[in-house]
């Protein structure tokens, strides 16, 4: 079984104009013979959220390395604890969302999400969105440091055939996508990833995200995906 993965993050025009850093972060790498991917979106109202998001994706990778076959819920518990230690008593200054996934060399997908963004999965050829419908006010975002376990979305799924996979998006992308076209978007990323090298795919993603077609878009944008080739 072969896996391919891709990811990219670009700063939004609004942050570029205001001379602010990219508050998103992503990570794609090999872990224990499988592939890990994560994206995170630091809250715009927090002074150090760009650091918090970077810590989140790196610590999520570390948790998967350390706990290997643990359930997603246990991995999230470990991730939250390590992130809080890394950020210290002023952790609210680092507030961030976090979406991560790991696919083993046998096709077992473990994933979790806390906060805004979107998780899309295809398993046995069937596409679905795992992210729950957003409730409450749009500006109320769950964060890695504050959200209780009942606010996490965790799942373990078998990727059983070519084209199966997982796609993680921050809300700078997901908020602009048409719900009825999410499956087409997923397939387009899969087909492009299956044809290009990792470096070429990252360049293509960065170009597409920087030239985002939605008028007046301003948010940072990050994407990471893992797909089964055969």
C-alpha positions in Angstrom: 0.0 0.0 0.0 1.3 3.4 -1.0 0.4 6.7 0.6 0.9 10.2 -0.7 0.5 13.5 1.2 0.7 17.2 0.6 0.2 20.5 2.4 0.7 24.2 2.3 0.0 27.4 4.2 -0.1 31.0 3.0 -0.6 34.2 4.8 -3.8 36.1 4.1 -3.8 39.5 2.3 -5.2 41.2 5.4 -2.3 40.0 7.6 0.2 40.8 4.9 -1.2 44.4 4.6 -1.0 44.9 8.4 2.5 43.4 8.6 1.3 40.5 10.8 2.7 37.0 10.7 0.8 34.0 9.2 -1.2 32.7 12.2 -1.8 29.3 10.5 0.6 26.4 10.6 0.8 23.0 8.9 2.9 19.9 9.2 3.2 16.9 6.9 5.7 14.1 7.6 6.4 10.4 7.8 5.7 8.8 11.2 6.3 5.1 12.1 6.0 3.9 8.4 2.8 5.9 7.9 2.1 9.6 7.2 1.1 12.4 9.6 -0.6 15.7 8.7 -1.9 18.6 10.7 -3.1 22.2 10.3 -3.8 24.8 13.0 -5.3 28.3 13.0 -4.1 30.7 15.7 -6.8 33.1 16.9 -6.5 36.5 15.4 -7.2 38.2 18.7 -4.3 36.5 20.5 -0.9 38.2 20.4 1.1 34.9 20.2 -1.3 32.7 18.3 1.1 32.3 15.4 3.5 30.6 17.9 0.6 28.6 19.4 -0.4 27.1 16.1 3.2 26.1 15.2 3.5 24.4 18.6 0.1 22.6 18.1 1.1 20.9 14.8 4.5 19.9 16.1 3.3 18.6 19.4 0.5 16.7 17.6 3.2 15.0 15.5 5.2 14.2 18.7 2.1 12.7 20.4 1.6 10.4 17.5 5.3 9.4 17.6 5.2 8.7 21.3 1.8 6.9 21.6 1.9 5.2 18.2 -1.3 3.1 18.1 -3.3 4.9 20.9 -6.9 6.0 20.3 -7.4 9.5 19.0 -9.0 10.6 22.2 -5.9 9.6 24.2 -3.7 11.3 21.7 -5.7 14.5 22.1 -5.4 14.3 25.8 -1.6 14.0 25.5 -1.5 16.8 22.9 -3.5 19.3 25.0 -1.4 18.6 28.1 1.9 19.0 26.3 0.7 22.2 24.5 -0.4 23.7 27.8 3.0 23.0 29.4 4.8 24.4 26.3 2.8 27.6 26.4 2.8 28.2 30.2 0.4 30.1 32.4 -0.3 32.7 29.7 -1.5 30.0 27.3 -4.6 32.1 26.3 -2.1 34.3 24.4 -1.3 31.3 22.2 -4.9 30.2 21.5 -5.3 28.0 18.4 -7.4 25.4 16.7 -5.8 22.1 15.7 -6.7 19.4 13.2 -4.5 16.4 12.8 -4.5 12.9 11.1 -2.2 9.9 10.9 -2.5 7.0 8.4 -0.6 3.9 9.3 1.2 1.6 6.8 -1.9 -0.7 7.0 -4.3 2.1 6.1 -5.7 2.9 9.6 -6.6 6.5 9.8 -6.8 8.3 13.2 -7.8 11.9 13.4 -9.0 14.6 15.6 -10.3 18.2 15.4 -10.7 21.0 17.9 -12.0 24.3 16.8 -12.9 25.7 13.4 -11.9 24.3 10.0 -13.0 21.2 8.1 -12.1 17.5 8.1 -13.1 15.5 5.0 -12.7 11.8 4.6 -13.2 9.2 1.9 -13.3 5.6 3.1 -14.3 2.6 0.9 -14.9 5.1 -1.8 -17.5 7.0 0.2 -17.0 10.7 0.9 -18.2 12.4 4.0 -17.5 15.4 6.2 -16.6 14.6 9.8 -16.7 18.2 11.2 -20.0 18.8 13.0 -22.2 21.7 12.0 -21.0 24.8 13.7 -23.3 26.0 16.6 -23.5 29.2 18.5 -22.1 32.5 17.3 -19.6 32.4 14.5 -16.9 34.2 16.5 -16.9 31.7 19.3 -14.1 29.3 18.5 -13.1 26.2 20.5 -9.4 26.1 21.2 -6.9 23.4 21.9 -6.1 24.8 25.4 -9.7 25.4 26.5 -12.0 23.0 24.8 -13.3 20.1 26.8 -13.1 16.5 25.4 -16.8 16.6 24.5 -16.0 19.4 22.0 -13.4 17.3 20.2 -14.1 15.4 17.0 -12.2 12.1 17.1 -12.4 9.2 14.7 -10.6 6.0 13.6 -11.3 4.8 10.0 -9.9 2.2 7.6 -8.7 3.5 4.2 -9.4 0.4 2.1 -9.0 1.4 -1.6 -7.2 3.9 -3.9 -8.6 7.4 -3.6 -9.5 7.0 0.0 -7.9 9.6 2.3 -8.3 12.6 4.6 -8.2 16.3 3.9 -7.7 19.0 6.7 -8.6 22.7 6.1 -8.4 25.8 8.2 -11.4 28.1 8.0 -9.7 30.5 5.6 -10.4 27.8 3.0 -13.4 25.9 4.4 -15.6 29.0 4.9 -15.4 29.8 1.2 -16.2 26.3 -0.2 -19.7 25.4 -1.4 -21.0 22.4 0.6 -22.3 20.6 -2.5 -18.9 20.8 -4.1 -16.8 19.5 -1.2 -16.5 16.0 -2.7 -15.2 17.4 -6.0 -12.7 19.6 -4.1 -11.4 16.5 -2.2 -11.1 14.5 -5.5 -9.3 17.4 -7.2 -6.7 17.6 -4.5 -6.2 13.8 -4.5 -5.7 13.6 -8.3 -3.3 16.5 -8.3 -1.3 15.0 -5.3 -1.1 11.6 -7.0 0.5 13.1 -10.1 3.0 15.6 -8.6 6.0 15.4 -6.4 5.6 16.6 -2.9 7.6 19.8 -3.7 5.7 20.5 -6.9 2.4 19.9 -5.1 3.3 22.3 -2.4 4.2 25.0 -4.9 0.9 24.4 -6.8 -1.0 24.6 -3.5 0.7 27.8 -2.4 0.0 29.4 -5.8 -3.7 28.4 -5.7 -4.2 29.6 -2.1 -2.4 32.9 -2.7 -4.6 33.5 -5.7 -7.8 32.4 -4.0 -10.8 33.2 -6.1 -13.2 34.5 -3.4 -13.5 38.3 -3.7 -12.1 40.3 -0.7 -10.7 37.1 1.0 -8.3 38.1 3.7 -7.7 35.1 6.0 -4.6 32.9 6.2 -5.2 29.5 4.5 -3.8 26.1 5.2 -4.4 22.6 3.8 -3.0 19.2 4.5 -4.0 15.8 3.1 -3.1 12.1 3.1 -4.3 9.7 0.4 -4.1 6.1 -0.5 -2.7 5.4 -3.9 -3.1 1.6 -4.2 
